[in-house]
Amino acid sequence: MSLFSKLTLANGLEVDQPTGLFINGEFVAAKSGKTFETINPTTEEVICSVSEADEEDVNAAVDAAAAAFKTWGFKTAPSARGAALFKLADLIERDLDIIAAIETTDNGKVYAHAKGDVALVVKVIRFYAGYADKIYGDVIHGNDGHFSYTRKEPIGVCGQIIPWNFPLVMWSWKIAPALATGNTVVLKSAESTPLSALYAAKLAQEAGIPAGVLNIVSGYGKVGALMTNHPKIRKVAFTGSTATGKQVLKGAALSNLKKISLELGGKSPNIIFDDANLPNAISWAALGIFFNSGEVCAAASRLYVQEGVYHEVVAALKQRAEALVVGDPFDQQTFQGAQTSKIQFDRVMSFIEAGKAEGATLLTGGCRAKDKGYFIRPTVFTDVKKDMKIVQEEIFGPVVVVTKFKTLEEVIELANDSEYGLAAGVHTQDISRAHYLAENLHAGTVWVNTYNSFHISLPFGGFNQSGFGKEMGKDGLDSYIQTKAVRIMFDQAKLQ
């Protein structure tokens, strides 16, 4: 098969899109010759075919990463690793419009939002590039006839498995801290969105990142399983569903006790109190669930509204949902694009049907938005009960459930009544209440009077069945380093 495909994207940009596997610094066909199609969720048409990795390809990628680690991890100056990452960030910034158009075409997200994603990717890579030569150990003063110190060392070959909702953002959250700290990477992209990771790999070539340091293997779940169980992979980072995360954890434990970081599902509560700035709170509530077609792990999918403003908030949210433009992601007026795949479209629609069957009130939405493409109208349910499927399970689509509450302690109990713990939102003008909620909500991130407000210096990760380990911020480095203690006894005879 051809290792590149000439594509003309919907906004007129032309791109020479890599379609091979990226192994040992070059694009190659799968050993089996197998390929799979990636589908444009806006048009339901084939974009191109991509090489499908199998066990032989995974082994080749791991071997290349293991060989490269000997130099990248221990013989390459940390400042040189940082310089290569800075160069990569510059190249991604140069090609921002192209990469965003690839992301929109492959994923279905709004082009303006995709441009924001790529801008964040640039910031993340630069952030970790700056840390490459700032990984320090400690000297321990024992005063006991020994010289003792610690070294912070890379782990080795890291397997990384990313999802389809923010393909290149998740790519950067994984590869940037791993490469900055001296590890090498074998990364599996999601089968429904393989293109941006491959294009970025081409830029890694151009940036001078050595062969074998970064490898990309496209394919289905079995590729991730092969990585999770591979004896030469020493660490796995996974972002995806809780159910799959449990399988990753099990495989890592049974193979070689790999170090693991998991960013998993969410069913995040968003709380609006009577004293909130309502226009602001309603705007964030809508953005928190309908942004990126609701395909956000931290989406504000459970909305709790205090009784004094409940009817006002519900009416305004309904109006906001019905006013959102759903459709062509390259249209500047569009806010919500397509669901990323037919599988996800069907899953979201099945949850909507379950909500109606269980007796929830469908206030608005709940239907297909276009005759063609995987579009769903922004959906709001009211009159829900806490044991309903749409309240307890992650939908991963533009569907919000609204619940009325009276007291502070009541809403804390409702918000924490979930197996997840990824994020939460609080809207109030009472600073004491805000701090109290931040302390008592079981969530890895709590946003106050905002939502989905990420920052490169702020770590992100979950509690409970939303996973463990952090990404972004200085804490994001911890998953990719290990501490070695060194203790040297003084030769007392030579000190006489």
C-alpha positions in Angstrom: 0.0 0.0 0.0 1.0 3.6 -0.3 2.4 5.1 2.9 0.9 8.5 2.2 -2.4 9.7 0.9 -3.1 13.0 -0.9 -6.1 14.6 0.8 -8.1 17.7 0.0 -9.9 18.6 3.2 -13.3 20.3 3.4 -11.8 23.7 4.0 -9.7 23.4 0.8 -6.4 22.6 2.5 -4.3 19.9 0.8 -2.2 17.6 2.8 0.2 14.7 2.2 -1.2 12.5 5.0 0.9 9.6 6.3 -1.0 6.4 6.4 1.7 3.8 7.3 2.9 2.8 10.8 5.7 5.0 12.2 8.4 2.6 13.4 12.1 3.3 14.0 11.9 6.8 12.4 10.1 5.9 9.2 6.7 5.1 7.8 6.2 1.5 7.0 3.4 -0.8 5.9 2.1 -3.4 8.3 3.9 -6.7 8.0 0.5 -8.4 7.2 -0.3 -5.8 4.6 -3.6 -5.2 6.4 -5.3 -1.8 6.4 -8.5 -0.3 7.8 -10.6 2.7 6.7 -11.0 5.8 8.7 -14.4 7.5 8.3 -15.4 11.2 8.2 -18.2 11.4 10.8 -19.6 14.5 9.2 -20.2 12.9 5.8 -20.0 9.2 6.7 -17.6 8.8 3.8 -14.1 7.1 3.8 -11.2 9.5 4.2 -8.4 7.0 3.5 -7.0 3.7 4.5 -4.4 3.3 7.2 -2.0 0.4 8.0 -3.3 -1.9 10.7 -0.7 -3.1 13.2 -0.5 -6.6 14.4 1.8 -8.5 16.9 4.8 -8.4 14.6 4.5 -4.7 14.1 4.2 -4.0 17.8 7.3 -6.1 18.5 9.2 -4.2 15.9 8.1 -0.9 17.4 9.0 -2.0 20.9 12.4 -3.3 19.8 13.1 0.0 18.1 12.1 1.9 21.2 14.2 -0.3 23.4 17.3 0.2 21.2 16.8 4.0 21.1 16.3 4.2 24.9 20.0 3.2 25.5 21.0 6.5 23.8 18.0 8.8 24.4 17.7 7.9 28.1 21.3 7.9 29.2 23.6 9.4 26.5 21.6 12.3 25.2 21.9 15.5 27.1 18.6 16.5 28.7 19.0 19.9 27.1 19.2 18.2 23.7 15.9 16.4 24.4 14.3 19.6 25.3 15.6 21.3 22.2 14.1 18.6 20.0 10.7 19.0 21.7 10.9 22.8 21.4 11.5 22.3 17.6 8.5 19.9 17.4 6.3 22.4 19.1 7.4 25.1 16.6 6.6 22.8 13.7 3.1 21.9 15.0 2.5 25.6 15.5 3.6 26.2 11.9 1.1 23.6 10.6 -1.6 24.4 13.1 -4.3 25.1 10.5 -3.5 21.9 8.6 -3.5 19.7 11.7 -6.7 21.2 13.0 -8.4 20.5 9.6 -7.1 16.9 9.8 -8.5 16.6 13.3 -11.9 18.0 12.3 -12.1 15.8 9.3 -11.2 12.6 11.2 -13.0 13.4 14.5 -16.0 15.6 13.5 -15.2 18.4 16.0 -15.7 22.0 15.2 -12.7 23.5 13.3 -12.4 26.5 15.6 -12.3 24.1 18.6 -9.7 21.9 16.8 -7.5 24.9 16.4 -7.8 25.5 20.1 -6.8 21.9 20.7 -3.6 22.2 18.5 -2.7 25.5 20.3 -2.9 23.7 23.6 -0.7 20.9 22.2 2.0 23.4 21.4 1.9 24.8 24.9 2.0 21.4 26.5 5.1 20.3 24.5 6.9 23.5 25.3 6.0 23.2 29.0 7.6 19.8 29.2 10.5 20.7 26.9 11.4 23.3 29.5 11.5 20.6 32.2 13.9 18.3 30.3 17.0 19.6 32.0 15.3 20.3 35.4 14.8 16.8 36.7 16.8 16.8 39.9 17.7 14.2 42.5 18.6 15.1 46.2 21.7 14.8 48.4 20.9 13.3 51.8 23.0 14.6 54.7 23.3 11.6 57.0 26.5 12.6 58.7 27.1 8.9 59.2 30.3 8.2 57.1 28.4 7.8 53.8 27.6 10.0 50.8 24.0 9.4 49.9 22.0 10.8 47.0 19.1 10.0 44.7 18.8 10.0 40.9 15.6 10.6 38.9 15.8 8.2 36.0 13.6 7.4 33.0 11.7 4.1 33.1 12.3 2.8 29.6 9.9 1.9 26.9 6.5 3.4 27.5 3.3 2.1 25.9 0.7 4.8 25.4 -2.9 4.4 24.4 -5.0 7.4 23.5 -8.7 8.0 22.9 -10.6 9.5 19.9 -12.2 12.6 21.5 -9.1 14.8 21.7 -6.6 12.8 19.6 -3.7 15.2 19.4 -4.2 16.7 22.8 -4.0 13.3 24.4 -1.0 12.5 22.1 0.8 15.6 23.6 -0.2 14.8 27.2 1.4 11.4 26.7 4.5 11.9 24.6 5.8 15.2 25.9 6.5 14.3 29.5 7.7 10.8 28.5 10.3 12.1 26.0 11.4 15.0 28.1 12.4 12.7 30.9 14.3 10.3 28.6 11.8 7.6 27.9 11.0 6.2 24.5 7.4 5.6 23.3 5.2 3.2 21.4 1.8 4.9 21.0 -1.4 3.4 19.8 -3.9 5.9 18.4 -7.7 5.3 18.5 -8.8 3.3 15.4 -11.5 5.9 14.6 -9.0 8.9 14.7 -5.5 7.8 13.6 -4.6 10.6 11.3 -3.4 13.5 13.5 -0.9 11.3 15.4 0.6 10.1 12.1 0.9 13.6 10.8 2.6 14.7 14.0 5.0 11.8 13.7 6.1 13.3 10.4 6.9 16.5 12.2 8.8 14.6 14.8 11.0 13.4 12.0 11.6 16.9 10.8 12.3 18.1 14.4 15.2 15.7 14.6 13.8 13.3 17.2 16.0 10.2 16.7 14.7 7.0 15.1 13.0 4.7 17.6 12.3 7.4 20.2 8.7 7.8 19.1 6.7 5.0 17.4 3.1 5.1 16.3 1.1 1.9 15.7 -2.5 2.3 14.4 -5.0 -0.4 15.0 -7.7 -1.9 17.1 -8.0 -3.0 20.7 -5.8 -6.0 20.3 -2.9 -3.7 19.6 -3.4 -2.1 23.0 -3.6 -5.5 24.6 -0.3 -6.5 23.0 1.3 -3.4 24.4 -0.2 -3.9 27.9 1.2 -7.4 28.0 4.5 -6.8 26.4 7.5 -7.8 28.6 9.8 -5.0 27.2 7.3 -2.2 27.9 7.9 -0.9 31.4 5.1 1.7 31.7 1.6 2.1 30.2 -0.4 5.3 30.1 -4.1 4.8 29.1 -6.9 7.2 28.5 -10.3 5.8 27.9 -13.2 3.9 29.5 -13.1 2.6 33.0 -14.0 -0.9 31.7 -11.0 -1.0 29.4 -8.8 0.6 32.0 -9.5 -2.3 34.3 -8.3 -4.7 31.6 -5.2 -2.6 31.1 -4.4 -2.7 34.8 -5.0 -6.4 34.9 -2.7 -7.1 31.9 0.0 -4.8 33.3 -0.1 -6.6 36.7 0.0 -10.1 35.2 2.8 -9.4 32.7 5.7 -7.6 34.3 4.1 -5.3 36.9 4.3 -2.2 34.6 3.9 1.2 36.1 0.5 2.4 35.2 -1.4 5.7 34.8 -5.1 5.7 34.0 -7.4 8.6 33.0 -10.8 7.0 32.8 -14.5 7.7 32.7 -16.4 10.5 34.4 -19.9 11.5 35.3 -19.1 14.9 36.6 -21.5 17.0 38.8 -22.0 20.7 38.1 -23.7 22.6 40.9 -25.5 26.0 40.6 -26.5 27.7 43.8 -29.2 30.3 44.3 -26.6 33.1 44.6 -24.7 32.2 41.5 -24.2 34.7 38.6 -26.9 33.0 36.6 -26.0 34.1 33.1 -22.4 33.1 33.7 -23.4 29.8 35.3 -25.8 28.9 32.5 -23.2 29.6 29.9 -20.7 27.3 31.7 -23.3 24.6 32.2 -24.1 24.6 28.4 -20.4 24.7 27.5 -19.6 22.0 30.1 -21.8 19.4 28.4 -22.3 20.4 24.8 -18.6 21.4 24.0 -16.9 18.8 21.7 -20.3 17.1 21.2 -20.3 16.0 24.8 -17.3 13.8 24.1 -15.3 15.0 27.1 -14.3 12.8 29.9 -14.9 15.6 32.4 -18.2 16.7 30.8 -20.7 18.3 33.2 -23.3 15.7 32.6 -25.0 15.9 36.0 -26.4 19.4 36.7 -27.7 20.1 40.2 -29.6 23.4 40.6 -30.8 24.9 43.9 -34.6 25.1 44.2 -34.7 28.9 44.3 -33.4 29.3 40.7 -34.3 25.8 39.3 -37.0 26.8 37.0 -35.1 29.9 35.7 -32.0 27.8 35.0 -33.9 25.0 33.3 -35.8 27.3 31.0 -32.6 29.2 30.1 -30.7 25.9 29.5 -33.4 24.7 27.2 -33.3 27.9 25.2 -29.5 27.7 25.0 -29.6 24.1 23.9 -32.1 24.8 21.2 -30.2 27.8 19.9 -26.9 25.9 19.4 -26.0 25.4 15.8 -25.3 21.7 15.1 -23.8 20.7 11.7 -20.9 21.4 9.4 -17.8 21.7 11.7 -16.1 24.0 9.2 -18.9 26.5 9.3 -18.0 29.4 11.6 -21.6 29.5 13.0 -21.4 25.9 14.2 -20.9 25.1 17.9 -21.4 21.3 17.9 -20.1 18.9 15.3 -20.7 15.2 14.8 -20.2 12.4 17.2 -16.9 10.7 16.2 -18.2 7.4 15.0 -21.4 5.5 14.3 -20.7 3.3 17.2 -20.7 6.3 19.5 -23.7 7.8 17.8 -25.7 4.6 18.4 -24.5 4.4 22.0 -25.6 8.0 22.8 -29.0 7.4 21.2 -29.5 4.2 23.2 -28.9 6.1 26.4 -31.5 8.7 25.3 -34.0 5.9 24.7 -33.2 4.4 28.1 -33.8 7.8 29.8 -37.2 8.0 28.2 -38.0 4.4 29.1 -37.1 4.9 32.7 -39.5 7.9 33.0 -37.2 10.9 32.8 -38.7 14.0 31.1 -37.0 14.8 27.7 -37.0 18.6 27.9 -35.3 19.1 24.5 -33.2 17.3 21.9 -32.9 13.6 22.0 -33.0 13.1 18.2 -30.7 13.1 15.2 -29.9 16.5 14.0 -29.1 15.8 10.3 -30.0 13.3 7.7 -26.4 12.5 7.1 -23.5 12.4 9.5 -23.5 11.4 13.2 -25.2 14.6 14.6 -27.3 14.6 17.7 -29.3 17.6 19.0 -28.2 18.9 22.4 -30.3 17.0 24.9 -31.7 17.9 28.4 -33.5 15.5 30.7 -35.3 16.6 33.9 -37.3 14.7 36.5 -34.5 12.2 36.9 -33.9 9.8 39.8 -30.4 9.1 41.1 -30.6 5.4 40.2 -31.5 5.9 36.5 -29.0 4.7 33.9 -28.6 8.2 32.4 -27.7 9.5 35.9 -25.2 6.8 36.9 -23.4 5.8 33.6 -21.1 7.8 31.4 -22.9 8.7 28.1 -20.1 10.6 26.4 -22.4 12.7 24.3 -24.4 16.0 24.4 -26.8 14.8 27.1 -27.3 16.4 30.5 -29.5 15.4 33.4 -30.9 18.1 35.7 -31.7 17.6 39.4 -33.2 20.1 41.9 -31.7 20.3 45.4 -32.3 22.3 48.6 -29.3 22.2 51.0 -25.5 22.2 50.8 -25.1 18.8 52.4 -27.8 17.3 50.2 -26.1 18.3 47.0 -22.7 17.1 48.3 -24.2 13.7 48.9 -25.9 13.7 45.5 -22.7 14.9 43.7 -20.6 12.2 45.4 -23.1 9.4 44.6 -21.0 8.1 41.7 -18.4 5.5 41.1 -16.4 8.2 39.2 -14.5 11.2 40.5 -12.9 13.1 37.6 -14.2 16.6 37.9 -16.8 18.9 39.4 -18.2 22.4 39.0 -19.5 24.9 41.6 -21.2 28.1 40.8 -21.6 30.5 43.8 -20.6 33.9 44.9 -19.9 32.7 48.5 -16.2 32.1 48.7 -16.5 30.1 51.9 -19.1 27.8 50.3 -16.8 27.4 47.2 -13.9 26.3 49.4 -16.1 24.0 51.4 -17.3 22.3 48.2 -13.8 22.0 46.8 -12.8 20.2 50.0 -15.8 17.9 50.1 -16.4 16.9 46.5 -14.7 13.6 45.5 -13.1 14.8 42.3 -9.6 15.3 40.9 -10.5 18.8 39.6 -13.0 21.3 41.0 -13.9 24.3 38.9 -15.5 27.3 40.6 -17.5 29.7 38.4 -16.1 28.2 35.3 -15.9 24.7 33.6 -13.5 22.8 31.4 -10.9 25.4 32.3 -7.6 23.6 31.8 -4.1 25.0 32.3 -0.8 23.4 31.3 0.6 23.9 34.8 -2.4 22.4 36.6 -2.4 18.6 36.9 -5.5 16.7 35.7 -6.6 13.2 36.8 -9.3 11.4 38.6 -10.3 9.8 41.9 -12.1 6.5 42.4 -13.0 4.7 39.2 -11.9 7.7 37.1 -8.4 6.4 37.5 -5.1 7.4 39.0 -2.0 9.3 38.0 -1.8 12.9 36.8 -1.3 14.5 33.4 -0.2 18.1 32.7 1.6 20.2 35.3 4.8 19.2 37.1 2.9 16.2 38.5 2.7 14.8 35.0 6.4 14.1 35.1 6.0 11.6 38.0 4.5 8.9 35.8 7.7 8.8 33.7 10.5 8.8 36.3 11.7 6.4 38.9 13.9 7.2 41.9 17.2 5.4 42.5 19.0 5.7 45.9 22.8 5.7 45.9 24.8 5.2 49.1 28.7 5.3 49.2 30.7 4.5 52.3 33.8 6.6 52.9 37.1 4.8 53.1 37.9 5.6 56.7 41.5 4.4 56.4 42.2 7.0 53.8 40.7 9.7 56.0 43.2 9.1 58.8 
